Amino acid sequence: MTRPSSDHPARPRRRGAQEAVITAPLAPASWEYAERYVAEDDVLVRARERAEQIGVAPIGAGGGAALRFLASVLDARAVVEIGTGSGVSGIWLLRGMSSEGVLTSVDIEAEHQRLAKEGLTEAGFTGARARMIPGAALDVLPRLTDGHYDLVFCDGDKEEYPAYLDAAMVLLRVGGIACFDNALWHDRVADPAQRDPETTAVREVLRTVTERDDVVPLLLPVGDGLLVLQKVDGAA
């Protein structure tokens, strides 16, 4: 075997078209640093405390910062949120939206929306900036205006994620963005042995968006996973 020399340097091995380059996983300390890079203020801390009171798990700080960033990039004026929770994600979204933007938040639990309003008020979002609609998401979404929304954030029933995707594609304008929280679903999605209905539904959405030609998808490893997709020209 000829040894590589300065005159004959070793050539890098070509990777196949389907072979991905995967970097070493982050150490827990680095992951936590990234997750908390954008700090949450006292308003968000109190909103998280309310979430504990009602037994819901809101989007993490890293995911919330991503929502704010996306809403800001879009200069979003109309946003739909599926799953109000205690208002954590709503505060993040409104902080990124246009000063004239309106958040339409849907939740089947009226008590959740009452607590969310407390947090939104503390954050300075009053009046018409947030429209709370109580009810099941799949009953409410068809009543909203098609093609009107800049961003749709989904954090409701995981088994309904495929239906939320269909609804989001109708509600979004071309160029708009849909986001799905819990896209890694507590490390279950990546494990093929996990076949419960919730994991299967989340996995179906992840597969579907890679096969469509009317979206540009991205899976962000923040929090419990955040799937982001943009609706592009040619969408139905």
Buried (B, 14 or more C-beta within 10 A) or exposed (E): EEEEEEEEEEEEEEEEEEEEEEEEEEEEEEBEEBBEEBEBEEBBEBBBEBBEEBEBBBBBBBBBBBBBEBBBEBEBBBBBBBBBBBBBBBBBBBBBBBEEBBBBBBBBBEEBBBBBBBBBBBBEBEEEBBEBBBEEBBEBBEEBEEEBBBBBBBBBBBBBBBBBBEBBBBBBBEEBBBBBBBBBBEEBBEEEEBEEEBBBBBBEBBEBBEEBEBBEBEBBBBBBBBBBBBBBEEBE
